[in-house]
Amino acid sequence: QVQLVESGGGLVQAGGSLRLSCAASGGTFSGYALGWFRQAPGKEREYVASISWISGRTYYRDSVKGRFTISRDSAKNTVYLQLNSLKPEDTAIYYCAAGFRIDGGSTRVYDYAYWGQGTQVTVSS
């Protein structure tokens, strides 16, 4: 059973940075895409970024391009999301997700079968 555990969230001022980590366990991930989603209060969960585990190809939603960077460390079975130039509208719970044999750039929540518990990111103005 795949398990995902996020860490690294916190409170930061606008313009600041955070690095989120997602430790994955329970299998090998060569056939997976790993993604980050976020959900703000009263809003639907939305796609942020994803990475194909085997190729390392990355994908982003437009509003985070140039500010966020997704990466993976295969030896540690960990995916990272570096958040730079944070804005108050980035405030949300950030979730790590994994999907088997899906397109690495899939933005659809239902494509990802495994989810972490989430980590809160709060950006103050």
Phi and psi restraints in degrees (value plus and minus 20) as a CYANA .aco file:
   2 VAL   PHI     -92.5   -52.5
   2 VAL   PSI     114.0   154.0
   3 GLN   PHI    -147.0  -107.0
   3 GLN   PSI     120.5   160.5
   4 LEU   PHI    -147.6  -107.6
   4 LEU   PSI     111.0   151.0
   5 VAL   PHI    -149.2  -109.2
   5 VAL   PSI      97.0   137.0
   6 GLU   PHI    -111.0   -71.0
   6 GLU   PSI     135.7   175.7
   7 SER   PHI    -176.9  -136.9
   7 SER   PSI     146.6   186.6
   8 GLY   PHI      85.7   125.7
   8 GLY   PSI     -23.0    17.0
   9 GLY   PHI     -91.6   -51.6
   9 GLY   PSI     153.7   193.7
  10 GLY   PHI     147.5   187.5
  10 GLY   PSI    -188.4  -148.4
  11 LEU   PHI    -124.8   -84.8
  11 LEU   PSI     109.8   149.8
  12 VAL   PHI    -164.3  -124.3
  12 VAL   PSI     131.4   171.4
  13 GLN   PHI     -98.0   -58.0
  13 GLN   PSI     136.4   176.4
  14 ALA   PHI     -75.7   -35.7
  14 ALA   PSI     117.2   157.2
  15 GLY   PHI      72.1   112.1
  15 GLY   PSI     -30.4     9.6
  16 GLY   PHI    -103.4   -63.4
  16 GLY   PSI    -195.0  -155.0
  17 SER   PHI    -154.2  -114.2
  17 SER   PSI     133.4   173.4
  18 LEU   PHI    -164.0  -124.0
  18 LEU   PSI     137.4   177.4
  19 ARG   PHI    -146.0  -106.0
  19 ARG   PSI      99.6   139.6
  20 LEU   PHI    -113.7   -73.7
  20 LEU   PSI     124.3   164.3
  21 SER   PHI    -142.7  -102.7
  21 SER   PSI     128.7   168.7
  22 CYS   PHI    -153.9  -113.9
  22 CYS   PSI      87.5   127.5
  23 ALA   PHI    -108.3   -68.3
  23 ALA   PSI     102.6   142.6
  24 ALA   PHI    -127.1   -87.1
  24 ALA   PSI     119.9   159.9
  25 SER   PHI    -165.1  -125.1
  25 SER   PSI     148.0   188.0
  26 GLY   PHI      79.1   119.1
  26 GLY   PSI      -9.9    30.1
  27 GLY   PHI     149.0   189.0
  27 GLY   PSI    -196.6  -156.6
  28 THR   PHI    -118.5   -78.5
  28 THR   PSI     129.1   169.1
  29 PHE   PHI    -135.9   -95.9
  29 PHE   PSI      -2.4    37.6
  30 SER   PHI     -84.3   -44.3
  30 SER   PSI     -43.4    -3.4
  31 GLY   PHI    -120.3   -80.3
  31 GLY   PSI      -3.9    36.1
  32 TYR   PHI    -130.3   -90.3
  32 TYR   PSI     137.4   177.4
  33 ALA   PHI    -130.6   -90.6
  33 ALA   PSI     117.5   157.5
  34 LEU   PHI    -132.3   -92.3
  34 LEU   PSI     114.0   154.0
  35 GLY   PHI    -152.6  -112.6
  35 GLY   PSI     142.3   182.3
  36 TRP   PHI    -138.4   -98.4
  36 TRP   PSI     112.6   152.6
  37 PHE   PHI    -144.3  -104.3
  37 PHE   PSI     146.1   186.1
  38 ARG   PHI    -164.0  -124.0
  38 ARG   PSI     135.6   175.6
  39 GLN   PHI    -161.4  -121.4
  39 GLN   PSI      98.3   138.3
  40 ALA   PHI    -111.7   -71.7
  40 ALA   PSI     137.4   177.4
  41 PRO   PHI     -75.8   -35.8
  41 PRO   PSI     109.7   149.7
  42 GLY   PHI      57.4    97.4
  42 GLY   PSI     -15.0    25.0
  43 LYS   PHI    -140.8  -100.8
  43 LYS   PSI     142.6   182.6
  44 GLU   PHI     -96.3   -56.3
  44 GLU   PSI     136.5   176.5
  45 ARG   PHI     -87.4   -47.4
  45 ARG   PSI     114.3   154.3
  46 GLU   PHI    -148.5  -108.5
  46 GLU   PSI     130.2   170.2
  47 TYR   PHI     -89.6   -49.6
  47 TYR   PSI     120.8   160.8
  48 VAL   PHI    -136.0   -96.0
  48 VAL   PSI     -74.4   -34.4
  49 ALA   PHI    -183.8  -143.8
  49 ALA   PSI     141.1   181.1
  50 SER   PHI    -173.5  -133.5
  50 SER   PSI     144.9   184.9
  51 ILE   PHI    -164.6  -124.6
  51 ILE   PSI     117.0   157.0
  52 SER   PHI     -99.0   -59.0
  52 SER   PSI     102.5   142.5
  53 TRP   PHI     -82.0   -42.0
  53 TRP   PSI     -61.1   -21.1
  54 ILE   PHI     -98.8   -58.8
  54 ILE   PSI     -56.3   -16.3
  55 SER   PHI    -116.0   -76.0
  55 SER   PSI     -45.7    -5.7
  56 GLY   PHI      59.9    99.9
  56 GLY   PSI     -16.3    23.7
  57 ARG   PHI     -85.6   -45.6
  57 ARG   PSI     120.0   160.0
  58 THR   PHI    -137.3   -97.3
  58 THR   PSI     136.0   176.0
  59 TYR   PHI    -162.1  -122.1
  59 TYR   PSI     127.7   167.7
  60 TYR   PHI    -162.1  -122.1
  60 TYR   PSI     131.9   171.9
  61 ARG   PHI     -95.1   -55.1
  61 ARG   PSI     132.5   172.5
  62 ASP   PHI     -78.1   -38.1
  62 ASP   PSI     -59.3   -19.3
  63 SER   PHI     -90.2   -50.2
  63 SER   PSI     -31.3     8.7
  64 VAL   PHI    -133.4   -93.4
  64 VAL   PSI     -25.2    14.8
  65 LYS   PHI     -78.8   -38.8
  65 LYS   PSI     113.5   153.5
  66 GLY   PHI      65.8   105.8
  66 GLY   PSI     -31.9     8.1
  67 ARG   PHI    -133.8   -93.8
  67 ARG   PSI     -58.5   -18.5
  68 PHE   PHI    -127.6   -87.6
  68 PHE   PSI     128.1   168.1
  69 THR   PHI    -155.7  -115.7
  69 THR   PSI     105.3   145.3
  70 ILE   PHI    -120.4   -80.4
  70 ILE   PSI     122.0   162.0
  71 SER   PHI    -171.8  -131.8
  71 SER   PSI     147.7   187.7
  72 ARG   PHI    -159.7  -119.7
  72 ARG   PSI     129.2   169.2
  73 ASP   PHI    -136.4   -96.4
  73 ASP   PSI      83.0   123.0
  74 SER   PHI     -83.1   -43.1
  74 SER   PSI     -55.1   -15.1
  75 ALA   PHI     -85.8   -45.8
  75 ALA   PSI     -51.4   -11.4
  76 LYS   PHI    -120.9   -80.9
  76 LYS   PSI     -20.9    19.1
  77 ASN   PHI      30.9    70.9
  77 ASN   PSI      26.6    66.6
  78 THR   PHI    -150.7  -110.7
  78 THR   PSI     119.0   159.0
  79 VAL   PHI    -132.9   -92.9
  79 VAL   PSI     120.8   160.8
  80 TYR   PHI    -139.1   -99.1
  80 TYR   PSI     132.6   172.6
  81 LEU   PHI    -152.3  -112.3
  81 LEU   PSI      89.4   129.4
  82 GLN   PHI    -107.2   -67.2
  82 GLN   PSI     102.3   142.3
  83 LEU   PHI    -131.1   -91.1
  83 LEU   PSI      93.7   133.7
  84 ASN   PHI    -136.4   -96.4
  84 ASN   PSI     142.1   182.1
  85 SER   PHI      29.6    69.6
  85 SER   PSI      28.5    68.5
  86 LEU   PHI     -85.8   -45.8
  86 LEU   PSI     127.0   167.0
  87 LYS   PHI    -141.8  -101.8
  87 LYS   PSI     136.0   176.0
  88 PRO   PHI     -75.7   -35.7
  88 PRO   PSI     -51.8   -11.8
  89 GLU   PHI     -92.7   -52.7
  89 GLU   PSI     -26.0    14.0
  90 ASP   PHI    -103.1   -63.1
  90 ASP   PSI     -26.1    13.9
  91 THR   PHI     -82.0   -42.0
  91 THR   PSI     105.0   145.0
  92 ALA   PHI    -198.6  -158.6
  92 ALA   PSI     150.7   190.7
  93 ILE   PHI    -106.8   -66.8
  93 ILE   PSI     109.2   149.2
  94 TYR   PHI    -123.2   -83.2
  94 TYR   PSI     109.9   149.9
  95 TYR   PHI    -136.5   -96.5
  95 TYR   PSI     120.1   160.1
  96 CYS   PHI    -114.7   -74.7
  96 CYS   PSI     123.2   163.2
  97 ALA   PHI    -163.5  -123.5
  97 ALA   PSI     133.2   173.2
  98 ALA   PHI    -152.9  -112.9
  98 ALA   PSI     118.5   158.5
  99 GLY   PHI    -152.6  -112.6
  99 GLY   PSI     116.1   156.1
 100 PHE   PHI    -113.3   -73.3
 100 PHE   PSI     110.3   150.3
 101 ARG   PHI      34.4    74.4
 101 ARG   PSI      25.2    65.2
 102 ILE   PHI    -136.0   -96.0
 102 ILE   PSI     143.4   183.4
 103 ASP   PHI     -81.2   -41.2
 103 ASP   PSI     113.9   153.9
 104 GLY   PHI     -79.5   -39.5
 104 GLY   PSI     -44.1    -4.1
 105 GLY   PHI    -121.1   -81.1
 105 GLY   PSI      -2.7    37.3
 106 SER   PHI     -81.8   -41.8
 106 SER   PSI     112.6   152.6
 107 THR   PHI    -125.0   -85.0
 107 THR   PSI     -18.2    21.8
 108 ARG   PHI    -110.6   -70.6
 108 ARG   PSI     106.9   146.9
 109 VAL   PHI     -74.4   -34.4
 109 VAL   PSI     -63.0   -23.0
 110 TYR   PHI     -93.6   -53.6
 110 TYR   PSI     -28.1    11.9
 111 ASP   PHI     -97.0   -57.0
 111 ASP   PSI     -39.2     0.8
 112 TYR   PHI    -120.5   -80.5
 112 TYR   PSI      96.7   136.7
 113 ALA   PHI    -105.8   -65.8
 113 ALA   PSI     -42.8    -2.8
 114 TYR   PHI    -140.7  -100.7
 114 TYR   PSI     119.1   159.1
 115 TRP   PHI    -157.3  -117.3
 115 TRP   PSI     126.0   166.0
 116 GLY   PHI    -104.5   -64.5
 116 GLY   PSI    -197.8  -157.8
 117 GLN   PHI    -105.8   -65.8
 117 GLN   PSI     -33.7     6.3
 118 GLY   PHI      76.3   116.3
 118 GLY   PSI     133.3   173.3
 119 THR   PHI    -157.8  -117.8
 119 THR   PSI     115.4   155.4
 120 GLN   PHI    -101.1   -61.1
 120 GLN   PSI     111.6   151.6
 121 VAL   PHI    -138.8   -98.8
 121 VAL   PSI     103.0   143.0
 122 THR   PHI    -144.2  -104.2
 122 THR   PSI     104.8   144.8
 123 VAL   PHI    -135.0   -95.0
 123 VAL   PSI      98.4   138.4
 124 SER   PHI    -112.3   -72.3
 124 SER   PSI     128.2   168.2
